[in-house]
């Protein structure tokens, strides 16, 4: 059984870990029996092995790095502009994103969305750019990767207005309310919620309730590395090798076997991303 980290920032992970390239990273952190590999056998899934990742470029400076990493056999990519950088969106940047969509290993447009926690771009600009990028993703026939933080009502309004009901959507690093989870799952039947290491945190009871309530066929496993490493790695850079610890926590919450979580998440990854 292999697993895919469906959302990480691989270029940032390599920089945080001070590792020169992806093969060196795999050898040190992901190869079975390697010194720093979190042993999947210790989380109740001895057959679970790293099968690849989707690296996310969501700012202008990471596009070229992501395209270079996608030359690796088991690395796919997604491209979009994060709400923090919505103020930088324009015709030239959109042309670069369109060009990235032509790469055969580009599997989605995103991450895109709204973030009112920091408002690093004005909210009205965020909404305009979010809507524009949904239309671009649909035009290119790509699944959408959605970021939403402290913007539930506006996120739903823009998505319902711009995204086809049957579109493939990954709401990544879900941390919104149970009510928001229910509305998203009902509004978009091909939408999955992504769960990161946050679900293992002791103070994440509400998110744990969302994980318990989310059907197995509507969830994805992701790290958002290098951010949000799960327990027992909190404070260290997160990376795809931490996925088994997220899967174990979800299995515990849902009172099922971790193998069932891996199998469902893997099938959902095929359905949403085609990999």
GITA-V289805 format. One record per backbone hydrogen bond with DSSP energy under -0.5 kcal/mol. NH is the residue of the N-H (numbers start at 1). CO is the residue of the C=O. E is the energy in kcal/mol with one decimal. If there is no record, write none. Layout:
# GITA-V289805
nh-><NH,NH>
co-><CO,CO>
e-><E,E>
This chain:
# GITA-V289805
nh-><3,5,6,6,8,9,10,12,13,14,15,16,17,18,18,19,25,26,27,28,29,30,30,31,34,36,37,38,39,42,43,44,45,48,49,51,52,53,54,55,55,56,57,58,62,63,66,67,68,69,70,71,72,75,76,76,77,78,79,80,82,82,85,86,88,89,94,95,96,97,98,99,100,101,102,102,103,106,107,107,108,109,110,110,112,114,116,119,125,126,127,128,129,130,131,132,133,134,135,136,137,138,139,140,141,142,143,144,145,146,146,147,149,155,156,157,158,159,160,161,162,163,167,169,169,170,171,171,172,172,174,181,182,183,184,185,186,187,188,190,191,192,193,194,195,197,199,200,201,204,208,209,210,211,212,213,214,218,219,220,222,223,224,227,233,236,238,242,243,245,246,246,247,248,249,250,251,252,253,254,255,255,256,260,261,262,263,264,265,266,267,268,269,270,271,272,273,274,274,275>
co-><49,52,4,221,54,225,8,9,9,10,11,12,13,14,15,14,21,22,23,24,25,25,26,26,31,28,34,36,37,39,40,41,40,45,1,3,3,74,5,53,76,8,78,56,59,60,62,63,64,65,66,68,69,72,53,74,105,55,108,57,58,80,82,83,85,86,90,91,92,93,94,95,96,97,98,99,100,103,77,105,77,143,79,108,145,147,149,115,122,122,123,124,125,126,127,128,129,130,131,132,133,134,135,136,138,137,107,168,109,144,170,112,114,151,152,153,154,155,156,157,158,159,164,167,190,144,169,192,146,170,194,177,178,179,180,181,182,183,184,165,188,169,218,171,220,228,196,197,198,201,204,205,206,207,208,209,210,215,216,193,195,7,7,224,230,233,226,239,240,242,242,243,243,244,245,246,247,248,249,250,251,252,251,257,257,258,259,260,261,262,263,264,265,266,267,268,269,269,270,269>
e-><-2.1,-2.0,-1.0,-2.1,-1.9,-3.1,-0.7,-0.5,-2.1,-2.3,-1.7,-2.8,-2.3,-0.5,-0.9,-2.4,-1.8,-2.8,-2.3,-1.9,-2.9,-0.5,-1.9,-2.1,-2.5,-1.3,-1.4,-0.5,-0.7,-1.6,-1.7,-1.2,-1.8,-2.2,-2.1,-3.0,-0.6,-1.9,-2.3,-0.6,-3.0,-2.6,-2.7,-0.6,-1.4,-0.7,-2.3,-2.2,-2.1,-2.2,-1.8,-1.4,-1.9,-1.6,-2.6,-0.5,-2.2,-1.7,-1.5,-2.0,-2.7,-0.5,-1.5,-1.4,-2.1,-1.8,-2.7,-2.0,-1.6,-2.0,-2.7,-2.1,-1.9,-1.7,-0.6,-1.1,-1.5,-2.1,-3.0,-0.6,-0.7,-2.8,-1.3,-0.6,-2.4,-1.9,-2.4,-0.9,-0.7,-2.6,-2.5,-1.8,-2.6,-2.7,-2.4,-2.2,-2.5,-2.1,-2.0,-2.0,-2.7,-2.4,-2.5,-1.9,-1.4,-2.8,-0.7,-2.2,-2.0,-0.6,-2.7,-3.3,-1.6,-2.6,-2.5,-2.2,-2.6,-2.5,-2.8,-1.7,-2.4,-2.6,-1.9,-0.5,-1.4,-2.8,-0.5,-2.5,-1.8,-1.1,-2.7,-2.2,-2.4,-2.2,-2.5,-2.5,-1.9,-2.4,-2.1,-0.6,-1.8,-2.6,-2.5,-2.8,-2.4,-0.6,-1.7,-2.0,-1.9,-1.4,-2.4,-1.8,-1.8,-2.5,-2.1,-1.8,-1.6,-2.2,-1.0,-2.3,-2.0,-0.9,-3.1,-1.8,-3.2,-2.4,-1.6,-2.5,-1.8,-1.3,-1.1,-0.7,-2.5,-2.3,-1.5,-2.2,-2.5,-2.3,-2.5,-2.3,-0.7,-0.7,-2.2,-0.7,-1.2,-2.5,-2.6,-2.2,-2.7,-2.5,-2.1,-2.6,-2.1,-1.8,-2.4,-2.8,-2.4,-0.7,-1.4,-0.9>
